[in-house]
Amino acid sequence: MSLSFANSIAMQSRARALVPLCVGAGAYLFFLHVGDTLLQDSDSFWQIKIGQWILDHGAVPTTDFYSFTRTGAPWISTSWLSQVLFAFSYAQWDWAGPVILTAMAVALTAAIFVYLLDAQIEAPRAVLFAMLALLLSLHHVLARPHILALPVMVAWVGLLMAAADRRRAPSWYWLPLMALWANLHGGFVLGLALIGPISLEAVEHAEKGRRLQLFMRWVLFGIGALIASCCTPYGWKTLLGATNILSLGELLSLIFEWMPANFATFSSFEGALLGLIAFGYYRGLVLSAPRIFLILFLTWSALTHVRSIEAFAFLVPLVLAKPLGQMVPRPQPDATGTDRWPARYVTALGALMIVAAGWTSTSLYMGHHRFTFTMTQTPVAAVDLLQQRKVQRIFNAYQFGGYLISRDIPVYVDGRAELYGETFVMDFFKATEGKKPELLPRLLDEYKIDATLLVADAPGPQILDQLKGWKRIYTDDIAVIHVRTADAQAGVAPQAETSREAFK
């Protein structure tokens, strides 16, 4: 190897060490700039409220105390640590706190992702995969616990795949990652489920004489990971709580993030699937049976629930990394370690400069920008009126539940669908969306509802306009309020309506 070529590789090695940080910094600045788009899901309200309760009481909830329909019912928070982090950041910096926390989590995810890929493929390709993964995940990047768990998911699966690529068992030192994941978000069950097929990849390519021993080490690691996942305030109940959402049946098809992928219009996910198939055919990509199973499983998950698309986007490249690296080998750094210590100093200095630049950019941006939550999720004026009237029981729209909880108002329903159950929430949707309007008066009477707070452009308000004993008293672009009328005439639907301006 010539001296000039060796120096060139050494310089590339120093540059590659900073690539993950640069990608992470770029992702952070991008999501900071579009921070308002992270505040579009009303679940963020009750996530923060629960985090505040945990901080105030020094305990985690075991029953519901935010609704009047399920008060006292058993309920656990499988995302308690994320909720505490969001609540603390919100208390310090208002909505800027959750936005910055979310952007940092995405940045860390991108950095870890590129770092793991860089061990197998060239840096430009790793960066391209990171950009594609972020593009596929845009629809689900929100200030919610699943994003705080995203870097842990990528690190966990990446480390398992790295062990399988080396035909070894995972290190026991990685088990705290599973414990952290289990406290951040219920998606940790995916990490447990992937241990099996990844272990088969390691065992299949191991020497015949040590396959049984290697398999048993993976089994022991899997048992250790299962135990680690129970290292939460709820213990083994965390496993049950994390899987309860999957028992909601038909209801999952009505909640956006649990809906199946829709190919009625072309999407980035559809493009990624077609590109993956085309690339496999064009390059003649040959994969082992366990890797094929992993890709098919992640693809099926993404097709079944759109919330799983980010897992597909970040994990499929990790599964393909070694086969792709073998197809396009790259020069290795000089084994003599030329310029080893100066390279570390340069890398450390570069990392400090990137962090300093990110912090400075954050301070400057926050100095002239105030993050605000999406108005369609926050019926502020309508709720102000309901509080003035001292209404006790409000039949609220599903997406308004989080905001009502943030205002300390007991809710009929909110985003904790696993608490209410499939039948309860399905009846609510059928009654308010016009599929079974005859259910609406029964629900209003059964739960002794005083007022309704429904979405302005939904069928529910129109049904209530024609319902005896109910009167529309408020309307704006976000919400409609109806209240009971004690003196409604039999068979006559009250027609009185007041717009927002009447309460200004």
FITI-356227 format. One record per residue (C-alpha): z, x, y; chain; residue in one letter. Coordinates in Angstrom, 2 decimals, padded with zeros to 5 digits. Layout:
BEGIN
z,x,y,cadena,residuo
Z,X,Y,A,a
...
END
This chain:
BEGIN
z,x,y,cadena,residuo
000.00,000.00,000.00,A,m
-001.01,001.45,003.36,A,s
001.60,001.91,006.11,A,l
-000.18,-000.49,008.49,A,s
-000.41,-003.19,005.82,A,f
003.27,-002.75,004.93,A,a
004.26,-003.05,008.60,A,n
002.12,-006.17,008.91,A,s
003.90,-007.82,005.99,A,i
007.28,-006.77,007.41,A,a
006.44,-008.40,010.74,A,m
005.30,-011.56,008.95,A,q
008.57,-011.60,007.00,A,s
010.58,-011.43,010.25,A,r
008.47,-014.20,011.76,A,a
008.83,-016.39,008.67,A,r
012.61,-016.20,008.96,A,a
012.39,-018.02,012.30,A,l
009.80,-020.60,011.24,A,v
012.34,-023.13,009.85,A,p
014.39,-022.89,013.05,A,l
011.32,-023.35,015.21,A,c
010.24,-026.41,013.21,A,v
013.75,-027.83,013.43,A,g
013.91,-027.25,017.17,A,a
010.53,-028.93,017.64,A,g
011.63,-031.95,015.60,A,a
014.88,-032.17,017.56,A,y
013.17,-032.11,020.97,A,l
010.60,-034.69,019.85,A,f
013.17,-037.20,018.63,A,f
015.37,-036.56,021.64,A,l
012.40,-037.40,023.87,A,h
011.73,-040.66,021.97,A,v
015.44,-041.33,021.55,A,g
015.21,-044.98,022.62,A,d
013.10,-045.70,019.52,A,t
016.07,-044.65,017.37,A,l
018.09,-047.56,018.81,A,l
016.18,-050.50,017.32,A,q
018.38,-051.68,014.46,A,d
021.40,-053.88,015.18,A,s
023.16,-052.40,012.14,A,d
023.93,-049.43,014.39,A,s
026.39,-051.66,016.27,A,f
028.56,-052.52,013.30,A,w
028.25,-049.01,011.87,A,q
029.82,-047.67,015.07,A,i
032.40,-050.46,015.17,A,k
033.57,-049.67,011.64,A,i
033.71,-045.97,012.50,A,g
035.91,-046.78,015.49,A,q
038.20,-048.86,013.28,A,w
038.53,-045.98,010.81,A,i
039.40,-043.57,013.63,A,l
041.92,-045.98,015.11,A,d
043.67,-046.82,011.84,A,h
043.29,-043.58,009.89,A,g
042.08,-045.57,006.87,A,a
038.90,-047.01,005.41,A,v
038.20,-050.76,005.12,A,p
038.60,-052.50,001.76,A,t
038.05,-056.10,002.89,A,t
035.90,-057.85,005.45,A,d
037.42,-058.69,008.82,A,f
034.29,-059.11,010.98,A,y
032.95,-062.44,009.71,A,s
034.51,-065.91,009.50,A,f
032.50,-066.77,006.39,A,t
033.78,-063.88,004.22,A,r
037.11,-062.99,005.83,A,t
039.32,-061.15,003.34,A,g
036.55,-060.71,000.76,A,a
036.46,-057.29,-000.97,A,p
034.13,-054.90,000.81,A,w
033.94,-051.11,001.04,A,i
031.98,-048.86,003.35,A,s
029.97,-046.31,001.36,A,t
028.89,-044.65,004.64,A,s
032.34,-044.23,006.15,A,w
031.89,-040.57,007.16,A,l
028.59,-041.23,008.92,A,s
030.17,-044.18,010.70,A,q
033.01,-041.98,011.92,A,v
030.54,-039.39,013.22,A,l
028.51,-042.05,015.02,A,f
031.63,-043.66,016.49,A,a
032.99,-040.33,017.73,A,f
029.67,-039.36,019.33,A,s
029.33,-042.81,020.92,A,y
032.85,-042.59,022.37,A,a
032.01,-039.24,023.94,A,q
028.46,-039.80,025.27,A,w
027.64,-043.51,024.95,A,d
024.27,-044.10,023.20,A,w
023.22,-040.52,023.90,A,a
025.75,-039.45,021.24,A,g
024.15,-041.29,018.28,A,p
020.68,-040.31,019.50,A,v
021.56,-036.60,019.64,A,i
023.35,-036.80,016.28,A,l
020.32,-038.46,014.68,A,t
017.88,-035.98,016.23,A,a
020.02,-033.08,014.99,A,m
020.03,-034.52,011.46,A,a
016.25,-034.83,011.47,A,v
015.94,-031.29,012.84,A,a
018.23,-029.93,010.12,A,l
016.22,-031.80,007.50,A,t
012.96,-030.31,008.73,A,a
014.43,-026.79,008.88,A,a
015.87,-026.95,005.35,A,i
012.63,-028.45,004.06,A,f
010.47,-025.64,005.49,A,v
012.94,-023.00,004.32,A,y
012.82,-024.30,000.73,A,l
009.03,-024.59,000.71,A,l
008.62,-021.13,002.23,A,d
009.99,-019.60,-000.97,A,a
006.90,-020.83,-002.81,A,q
004.05,-021.41,-000.36,A,i
002.84,-019.88,002.89,A,e
004.60,-020.82,006.10,A,a
001.63,-022.65,007.72,A,p
001.36,-024.96,004.71,A,r
005.12,-025.51,004.70,A,a
004.99,-026.49,008.38,A,v
002.08,-028.85,007.69,A,l
004.05,-030.55,004.92,A,f
007.02,-030.91,007.29,A,a
004.85,-032.56,009.94,A,m
003.39,-034.97,007.39,A,l
006.85,-035.80,006.04,A,a
008.15,-036.58,009.52,A,l
005.09,-038.71,010.23,A,l
005.63,-040.76,007.07,A,l
009.32,-041.21,007.93,A,s
008.90,-042.33,011.55,A,l
009.31,-046.03,010.75,A,h
012.79,-045.42,009.31,A,h
014.20,-042.75,011.64,A,v
017.03,-044.74,013.22,A,l
020.57,-044.06,014.40,A,a
022.00,-045.04,011.03,A,r
023.83,-043.26,008.18,A,p
020.80,-042.68,005.94,A,h
019.44,-040.16,008.46,A,i
022.69,-038.15,008.50,A,l
022.41,-037.92,004.71,A,a
018.74,-036.89,004.79,A,l
019.31,-033.11,005.13,A,p
021.79,-033.25,002.23,A,v
019.23,-035.04,000.07,A,m
016.55,-032.44,000.80,A,v
018.95,-029.53,000.21,A,a
020.27,-031.03,-003.05,A,w
016.87,-031.72,-004.61,A,v
015.43,-028.45,-003.29,A,g
018.23,-026.43,-004.86,A,l
017.88,-028.27,-008.17,A,l
014.14,-027.66,-008.22,A,m
014.70,-023.98,-007.37,A,a
017.06,-023.68,-010.34,A,a
014.55,-025.40,-012.60,A,a
011.77,-023.10,-011.38,A,d
013.92,-020.10,-012.34,A,r
014.74,-021.73,-015.72,A,r
018.43,-021.70,-014.93,A,r
021.24,-024.20,-014.55,A,a
022.39,-025.15,-011.04,A,p
025.36,-023.37,-009.52,A,s
028.71,-025.15,-009.54,A,w
029.00,-024.17,-005.89,A,y
026.43,-026.86,-005.08,A,w
028.66,-029.76,-006.18,A,l
030.32,-030.12,-002.73,A,p
026.87,-031.18,-001.50,A,l
027.06,-034.23,-003.76,A,m
030.57,-035.02,-002.53,A,a
029.36,-034.80,001.07,A,l
026.35,-037.01,000.31,A,w
028.56,-039.64,-001.37,A,a
030.73,-039.86,001.75,A,n
027.75,-040.03,004.12,A,l
025.58,-042.67,002.44,A,h
025.16,-044.69,-000.73,A,g
021.77,-043.08,-001.39,A,g
023.58,-040.34,-003.30,A,f
022.80,-042.27,-006.51,A,v
019.24,-040.96,-006.18,A,l
020.56,-037.41,-006.34,A,g
022.43,-038.25,-009.53,A,l
019.40,-039.93,-011.06,A,a
017.12,-036.94,-010.42,A,l
019.33,-034.46,-012.27,A,i
017.96,-035.65,-015.63,A,g
014.21,-035.18,-015.10,A,p
014.69,-031.94,-013.15,A,i
016.79,-030.54,-016.00,A,s
013.95,-031.31,-018.42,A,l
011.64,-029.20,-016.25,A,e
014.01,-026.26,-016.60,A,a
014.52,-026.72,-020.34,A,v
010.82,-027.23,-021.14,A,e
009.84,-023.80,-019.79,A,h
012.89,-021.88,-021.04,A,a
012.77,-019.60,-024.05,A,e
013.17,-021.52,-027.30,A,k
016.32,-019.68,-028.27,A,g
018.25,-020.74,-025.15,A,r
016.96,-024.27,-024.55,A,r
019.95,-026.02,-026.11,A,l
022.40,-023.84,-024.19,A,q
020.53,-024.42,-020.93,A,l
020.37,-028.16,-021.56,A,f
024.13,-028.35,-022.15,A,m
024.78,-026.47,-018.92,A,r
022.67,-029.03,-017.06,A,w
024.59,-031.84,-018.80,A,v
027.89,-030.33,-017.68,A,l
026.52,-029.97,-014.16,A,f
025.47,-033.63,-014.22,A,g
028.99,-034.64,-015.26,A,i
030.38,-032.45,-012.48,A,g
028.03,-034.11,-009.97,A,a
029.16,-037.55,-011.14,A,l
032.79,-036.55,-010.63,A,i
031.95,-035.04,-007.23,A,a
030.32,-038.31,-006.16,A,s
033.67,-040.02,-006.73,A,c
035.46,-037.64,-004.34,A,c
035.63,-040.28,-001.63,A,t
038.46,-042.47,-000.28,A,p
037.25,-045.19,-002.67,A,y
036.98,-043.03,-005.79,A,g
034.79,-044.45,-008.57,A,w
034.32,-047.69,-006.60,A,k
031.87,-045.77,-004.43,A,t
029.38,-045.87,-007.31,A,l
029.68,-049.64,-007.59,A,l
029.43,-050.14,-003.84,A,g
026.31,-047.98,-003.62,A,a
024.48,-050.03,-006.25,A,t
025.55,-053.54,-005.14,A,n
022.61,-053.80,-002.75,A,i
020.20,-053.59,-005.69,A,l
021.57,-056.86,-007.12,A,s
020.35,-058.97,-004.20,A,l
017.13,-059.95,-005.96,A,g
014.81,-062.15,-003.88,A,e
016.68,-061.32,-000.68,A,l
015.43,-057.73,-000.71,A,l
011.91,-059.01,-000.04,A,s
013.10,-060.49,003.29,A,l
014.92,-057.43,004.65,A,i
012.33,-055.14,006.23,A,f
013.52,-051.80,004.88,A,e
013.78,-053.21,001.34,A,w
010.34,-054.83,001.40,A,m
007.54,-053.40,-000.76,A,p
004.85,-051.32,000.90,A,a
002.11,-053.41,002.50,A,n
-001.46,-052.12,002.28,A,f
-003.02,-055.01,004.20,A,a
-003.62,-052.52,007.03,A,t
-004.10,-048.79,006.68,A,f
-000.90,-046.78,007.07,A,s
000.14,-043.15,006.96,A,s
001.79,-043.75,003.57,A,f
-001.45,-045.12,002.17,A,e
-003.27,-042.09,003.52,A,g
-000.71,-039.77,001.93,A,a
-001.12,-041.41,-001.47,A,l
-004.91,-041.21,-001.32,A,l
-004.73,-037.61,-000.11,A,g
-002.39,-036.67,-002.97,A,l
-004.73,-038.18,-005.54,A,i
-007.80,-036.55,-003.97,A,a
-006.11,-033.15,-003.79,A,f
-005.06,-033.35,-007.43,A,g
-008.60,-034.08,-008.55,A,y
-010.26,-031.58,-006.20,A,y
-008.04,-028.61,-007.05,A,r
-007.51,-029.52,-010.69,A,g
-003.75,-029.52,-010.27,A,l
-001.97,-029.26,-013.64,A,v
001.67,-030.36,-013.80,A,l
004.30,-030.46,-016.48,A,s
005.46,-033.83,-017.85,A,a
008.81,-033.77,-015.96,A,p
007.07,-033.04,-012.63,A,r
004.60,-035.86,-013.26,A,i
007.50,-038.19,-014.00,A,f
009.28,-037.15,-010.79,A,l
006.19,-037.80,-008.68,A,i
005.54,-041.16,-010.34,A,l
009.18,-042.20,-009.91,A,f
009.24,-041.26,-006.21,A,l
005.88,-043.01,-005.68,A,t
007.10,-046.15,-007.45,A,w
010.27,-046.16,-005.32,A,s
008.23,-045.89,-002.12,A,a
005.89,-048.67,-003.22,A,l
008.82,-050.91,-004.12,A,t
010.91,-050.36,-000.95,A,h
009.57,-048.96,002.32,A,v
012.95,-047.33,002.98,A,r
012.16,-044.95,000.09,A,s
009.05,-043.58,001.78,A,i
011.01,-040.75,003.43,A,e
012.30,-039.69,000.00,A,a
008.70,-039.62,-001.21,A,f
007.61,-037.66,001.88,A,a
010.25,-034.94,001.60,A,f
010.80,-034.67,-002.15,A,l
007.26,-034.77,-003.57,A,v
006.32,-031.50,-001.78,A,p
009.45,-029.87,-003.23,A,l
008.33,-030.93,-006.72,A,v
004.82,-029.56,-006.09,A,l
005.90,-026.36,-004.33,A,a
005.82,-023.99,-007.31,A,k
002.50,-025.23,-008.77,A,p
000.92,-024.99,-005.32,A,l
002.34,-021.50,-004.81,A,g
000.87,-020.37,-008.12,A,q
-002.54,-021.66,-007.09,A,m
-002.54,-019.64,-003.84,A,v
-000.52,-016.41,-004.33,A,p
000.51,-014.55,-001.20,A,r
001.35,-010.89,-000.46,A,p
005.00,-009.96,-000.98,A,q
007.10,-008.00,001.55,A,p
007.56,-004.26,001.01,A,d
010.24,-003.80,-001.64,A,a
011.58,-000.66,000.08,A,t
013.23,-002.84,002.73,A,g
011.55,-001.09,005.69,A,t
013.16,-002.01,009.01,A,d
015.70,-004.18,007.21,A,r
018.58,-004.13,009.70,A,w
016.45,-004.32,012.88,A,p
014.69,-007.33,011.34,A,a
018.02,-009.10,010.89,A,r
019.00,-008.42,014.49,A,y
015.67,-009.76,015.74,A,v
016.04,-012.87,013.60,A,t
019.60,-013.50,014.79,A,a
018.58,-013.03,018.43,A,l
015.63,-015.36,017.99,A,g
017.86,-017.99,016.39,A,a
020.33,-017.81,019.28,A,l
017.51,-018.18,021.79,A,m
016.18,-021.26,019.97,A,i
019.63,-022.88,019.88,A,v
020.22,-022.05,023.56,A,a
016.85,-023.50,024.52,A,a
017.61,-026.70,022.60,A,g
021.01,-027.08,024.26,A,w
019.56,-026.45,027.73,A,t
016.77,-028.95,027.13,A,s
019.31,-031.55,026.00,A,t
021.45,-031.08,029.10,A,s
018.46,-031.29,031.45,A,l
017.03,-034.37,029.74,A,y
020.32,-036.23,029.66,A,m
020.79,-035.46,033.34,A,g
018.02,-037.89,034.31,A,h
017.66,-040.20,031.28,A,h
019.98,-042.92,029.99,A,r
019.42,-044.15,026.45,A,f
019.47,-047.92,025.96,A,t
019.39,-050.15,022.90,A,f
016.37,-052.35,022.21,A,t
016.86,-055.56,024.19,A,m
015.57,-057.87,021.43,A,t
018.66,-056.95,019.39,A,q
021.13,-057.49,022.24,A,t
021.41,-061.10,023.52,A,p
023.78,-060.08,026.29,A,v
023.43,-063.10,028.60,A,a
023.60,-065.60,025.75,A,a
026.76,-064.04,024.32,A,v
028.32,-063.95,027.80,A,d
027.80,-067.71,028.03,A,l
029.27,-068.32,024.57,A,l
032.37,-066.32,025.52,A,q
032.71,-068.31,028.75,A,q
032.68,-071.50,026.71,A,r
035.20,-069.96,024.27,A,k
033.14,-070.89,021.25,A,v
034.94,-070.09,017.98,A,q
032.34,-070.36,015.22,A,r
028.81,-069.18,015.95,A,i
025.91,-069.66,013.57,A,f
024.09,-066.45,014.51,A,n
020.71,-064.95,013.68,A,a
020.82,-062.16,011.07,A,y
019.72,-059.51,013.59,A,q
022.34,-060.58,016.15,A,f
025.27,-060.00,013.80,A,g
025.71,-056.33,014.66,A,g
025.80,-056.99,018.40,A,y
028.32,-059.82,018.01,A,l
030.57,-057.52,015.99,A,i
030.39,-054.98,018.80,A,s
031.60,-057.72,021.15,A,r
034.55,-058.55,018.82,A,d
033.11,-061.95,017.95,A,i
033.42,-063.14,014.31,A,p
029.97,-063.58,012.78,A,v
028.38,-066.00,010.36,A,y
026.21,-063.23,008.89,A,v
025.22,-059.64,009.65,A,d
023.41,-056.70,008.08,A,g
025.97,-056.21,005.29,A,r
023.91,-058.34,002.91,A,a
025.80,-057.07,-000.16,A,e
028.97,-058.65,001.26,A,l
027.46,-062.13,001.61,A,y
025.38,-062.18,-001.55,A,g
021.85,-063.30,-002.36,A,e
022.43,-067.07,-002.41,A,t
024.30,-067.21,000.91,A,f
021.77,-065.16,002.89,A,v
018.75,-066.79,001.21,A,m
020.07,-070.24,002.16,A,d
020.49,-069.00,005.74,A,f
016.91,-067.72,005.93,A,f
015.43,-070.81,004.30,A,k
017.33,-073.06,006.70,A,a
016.44,-071.17,009.89,A,t
012.87,-070.18,009.00,A,e
011.76,-073.72,008.23,A,g
011.29,-073.31,004.48,A,k
014.14,-075.73,003.70,A,k
015.16,-077.29,007.03,A,p
017.30,-079.86,005.23,A,e
019.76,-077.03,004.46,A,l
020.53,-076.44,008.13,A,l
022.75,-079.47,008.87,A,p
024.65,-078.90,005.60,A,r
025.42,-075.28,006.50,A,l
026.43,-076.22,010.05,A,l
028.87,-078.83,008.76,A,d
030.15,-076.82,005.80,A,e
031.21,-073.89,007.99,A,y
032.29,-076.09,010.94,A,k
029.88,-074.42,013.36,A,i
030.52,-074.96,017.09,A,d
027.35,-073.29,018.43,A,a
024.20,-071.60,017.20,A,t
022.68,-068.35,018.48,A,l
019.18,-067.97,017.08,A,l
016.07,-065.95,017.89,A,v
013.96,-067.58,020.60,A,a
010.65,-067.51,018.74,A,d
012.02,-068.57,015.33,A,a
011.65,-072.09,013.83,A,p
015.43,-072.64,013.80,A,g
015.80,-073.68,017.47,A,p
012.93,-076.18,017.13,A,q
014.63,-077.72,014.11,A,i
017.91,-078.00,016.02,A,l
016.09,-079.69,018.94,A,d
015.39,-082.59,016.60,A,q
018.78,-082.61,014.89,A,l
021.21,-085.38,015.81,A,k
024.44,-084.13,017.34,A,g
023.09,-080.83,018.68,A,w
021.97,-079.93,022.18,A,k
020.10,-076.90,023.53,A,r
022.01,-075.47,026.51,A,i
020.47,-072.04,026.99,A,y
017.16,-070.27,026.48,A,t
015.78,-066.87,027.37,A,d
013.21,-064.50,025.88,A,d
015.70,-063.24,023.29,A,i
017.96,-066.06,022.14,A,a
018.54,-069.82,022.15,A,v
021.93,-071.54,022.14,A,i
022.66,-075.01,020.75,A,h
026.09,-076.66,020.81,A,v
027.55,-079.74,019.16,A,r
027.59,-082.92,021.22,A,t
030.45,-085.29,020.50,A,a
028.76,-088.19,022.27,A,d
025.25,-087.87,020.78,A,a
023.66,-091.28,020.22,A,q
022.83,-092.15,016.67,A,a
019.27,-091.32,015.75,A,g
018.49,-089.76,019.14,A,v
017.90,-086.02,019.48,A,a
019.39,-084.60,022.74,A,p
016.71,-083.04,024.91,A,q
018.72,-081.32,027.64,A,a
017.91,-077.64,028.07,A,e
018.98,-075.00,030.55,A,t
017.20,-071.72,031.22,A,s
018.78,-068.37,031.95,A,r
018.50,-068.85,035.69,A,e
021.06,-071.67,035.68,A,a
023.79,-069.24,034.68,A,f
023.03,-066.50,037.14,A,k
END
